[in-house]
Amino acid sequence: MKTLNAIALTLVIIGALNWLLVGLFEFNLVDALFGSLSFITRLIYILVGITGIWAIAFYSKVSD
Protein backbone atom coordinates (compact mmCIF):
# COMPACT_ATOMS: atom_id res chain seq x y z
CA MET A 1 0.00 0.00 0.00
CA LYS A 2 2.88 2.35 0.77
CA THR A 3 4.28 1.86 -2.75
CA LEU A 4 0.91 2.58 -4.33
CA ASN A 5 0.62 5.79 -2.30
CA ALA A 6 4.09 6.87 -3.42
CA ILE A 7 3.24 6.22 -7.07
CA ALA A 8 -0.05 8.09 -6.70
CA LEU A 9 1.64 11.06 -5.07
CA THR A 10 4.29 11.15 -7.81
CA LEU A 11 1.66 11.15 -10.56
CA VAL A 12 -0.34 13.86 -8.80
CA ILE A 13 2.79 16.02 -8.57
CA ILE A 14 3.59 15.43 -12.25
CA GLY A 15 0.02 16.40 -13.15
CA ALA A 16 0.20 19.52 -11.01
CA LEU A 17 3.49 20.59 -12.56
CA ASN A 18 2.06 20.05 -16.03
CA TRP A 19 -0.92 22.28 -15.16
CA LEU A 20 1.51 24.89 -13.82
CA LEU A 21 3.33 24.88 -17.17
CA VAL A 22 0.02 25.17 -19.03
CA GLY A 23 -1.11 28.07 -16.85
CA LEU A 24 2.12 30.03 -16.89
CA PHE A 25 3.54 29.34 -20.33
CA GLU A 26 0.70 27.73 -22.31
CA PHE A 27 3.00 24.72 -22.71
CA ASN A 28 1.65 21.21 -22.19
CA LEU A 29 4.59 18.92 -21.48
CA VAL A 30 2.57 15.72 -21.88
CA ASP A 31 1.35 16.80 -25.32
CA ALA A 32 4.87 17.85 -26.29
CA LEU A 33 6.35 14.49 -25.28
CA PHE A 34 3.65 12.12 -26.52
CA GLY A 35 1.56 14.07 -29.05
CA SER A 36 -1.76 15.81 -28.70
CA LEU A 37 -4.43 13.36 -27.55
CA SER A 38 -2.55 10.27 -28.66
CA PHE A 39 -3.39 7.02 -26.90
CA ILE A 40 -0.42 7.39 -24.54
CA THR A 41 -1.34 10.99 -23.72
CA ARG A 42 -4.91 10.00 -22.92
CA LEU A 43 -3.64 7.11 -20.80
CA ILE A 44 -1.40 9.48 -18.83
CA TYR A 45 -4.31 11.87 -18.24
CA ILE A 46 -6.49 8.96 -17.09
CA LEU A 47 -3.79 7.69 -14.71
CA VAL A 48 -3.22 11.16 -13.25
CA GLY A 49 -6.97 11.60 -12.79
CA ILE A 50 -7.33 8.24 -11.06
CA THR A 51 -4.42 9.02 -8.76
CA GLY A 52 -6.02 12.38 -7.97
CA ILE A 53 -9.09 10.52 -6.79
CA TRP A 54 -6.86 8.08 -4.88
CA ALA A 55 -5.11 11.05 -3.22
CA ILE A 56 -8.40 12.09 -1.63
CA ALA A 57 -7.72 9.25 0.83
CA PHE A 58 -4.62 11.14 2.01
CA TYR A 59 -6.87 13.62 3.81
CA SER A 60 -7.77 11.00 6.37
CA LYS A 61 -4.07 10.43 7.04
CA VAL A 62 -3.39 14.14 7.48
CA SER A 63 -6.03 14.42 10.18
CA ASP A 64 -4.49 11.56 12.22
C-alpha positions in Angstrom: 0.0 0.0 0.0 2.9 2.4 0.8 4.3 1.9 -2.7 0.9 2.6 -4.3 0.6 5.8 -2.3 4.1 6.9 -3.4 3.2 6.2 -7.1 0.0 8.1 -6.7 1.6 11.1 -5.1 4.3 11.2 -7.8 1.7 11.2 -10.6 -0.3 13.9 -8.8 2.8 16.0 -8.6 3.6 15.4 -12.3 0.0 16.4 -13.1 0.2 19.5 -11.0 3.5 20.6 -12.6 2.1 20.0 -16.0 -0.9 22.3 -15.2 1.5 24.9 -13.8 3.3 24.9 -17.2 0.0 25.2 -19.0 -1.1 28.1 -16.8 2.1 30.0 -16.9 3.5 29.3 -20.3 0.7 27.7 -22.3 3.0 24.7 -22.7 1.6 21.2 -22.2 4.6 18.9 -21.5 2.6 15.7 -21.9 1.4 16.8 -25.3 4.9 17.8 -26.3 6.3 14.5 -25.3 3.6 12.1 -26.5 1.6 14.1 -29.0 -1.8 15.8 -28.7 -4.4 13.4 -27.5 -2.6 10.3 -28.7 -3.4 7.0 -26.9 -0.4 7.4 -24.5 -1.3 11.0 -23.7 -4.9 10.0 -22.9 -3.6 7.1 -20.8 -1.4 9.5 -18.8 -4.3 11.9 -18.2 -6.5 9.0 -17.1 -3.8 7.7 -14.7 -3.2 11.2 -13.3 -7.0 11.6 -12.8 -7.3 8.2 -11.1 -4.4 9.0 -8.8 -6.0 12.4 -8.0 -9.1 10.5 -6.8 -6.9 8.1 -4.9 -5.1 11.0 -3.2 -8.4 12.1 -1.6 -7.7 9.2 0.8 -4.6 11.1 2.0 -6.9 13.6 3.8 -7.8 11.0 6.4 -4.1 10.4 7.0 -3.4 14.1 7.5 -6.0 14.4 10.2 -4.5 11.6 12.2 
